[in-house]
């Protein structure tokens, strides 16, 4: 009797199917609150659930032709990954304190500097453009209120 090796693709496919089923259950639970069959709170969980189940099944049941082993990241790349995760956690705690604009500017500057090979002034310009663009789209055009923080910025 041959044993099937559990690979990362199979584990990820199974996880995708499980999360997809959970999203579909949530869509069914939200279905009574709909405006119409395709409009309502149930639409996004249903769409994500179907996509997760289909892609998870593809990962679970298809054979990949590439190499199965993925090497652990080397130290420089690992520090970039961990630094990016730390910046995103910091962002979560900075938004209530500093507000959207300042915290997004600081964290996006850090991410541009950490991930890209940009000089500090280029990273700063990119961060300003990103922050201003998102603020313009959501706060000004769509009138979605953003957190202002302690400084009321």
Buried (B, 14 or more C-beta within 10 A) or exposed (E): EEEEEEBEBBEBBBBBBEBBBBBBEBBEEBBEEBEEEEEBBBBEBBEBBBEBBEBBBEBBEEEEEEEEEEEEEEEEEEEEEEBBEEBEEBBEEBBEEBBBBBBBBBBBBBBBBBBEEBEEEEBBBBBEEBBBEBBEEBBEEEEEEBEBBEEEE
